[in-house]
């Protein structure tokens, strides 16, 4: 075991018990990695056969960890890097509290700061996004340290947005009409933080071997796209 474990540097090993066993399954020797979760969702260990060329591959370990611990936990472990560090911090905290969110919970009475600009939050909660340009709090936020900064009026912002939208819509329409292949359309519905339900329409196509996804329109609807409302409608 020591010969193999000296090369196990991936963070994914932190999601499995440190005691790895060597067993014979069907006449083949293999390493047995048992999940460290209290209640493993998979229910079976990961077997790594020693007679295969990819015996050092961690692909199956990652697959098991994502299914059992969740993608978010695995991604955070990759950021932490070292398996020993992950096992002693992230994994230990999840085993104790049962959720990854507790690992990121702020300490009691600690000051927290958001990485989102306050202007975005204010615009999201406003029923008239362009009117935020005249809000005293927004102006103070924008002009602090830059008192000479120019803030356009709501009318100017609205006009410029409409001009940009009209030009972009005309160009996109011509591109889609001239496209020789198939166009794939999709819809999505959600409710914004200010309790306004919307439906979005998108188009997806291939351009120069790459996928291109374009938002076509966002429409406000009368009711939220919930299971209850769908059942009533259909």
Secondary structure, DSSP 8 states (H G I E B T S, - for coil): -HHHHTT---GGGGGB-S--EEEEETTEEEEEE-B-SSS-SS-S-EEEETTSTTTT--HHHHHHHHHHH-HHHHHHHHHH--HHHHIIIIIHHHHHHSSGGGTT---TT-----SS-HHHHHHHH-SSGGGGGG-HHHHHHHHTT-TT-----HHHHHHHHHHHHHHHHHHHHHHHHH--S--EEEEEEEE-TTS-EEEEEEEEEEETTEEEEEEEEEEE-SS---HHHHHHH-
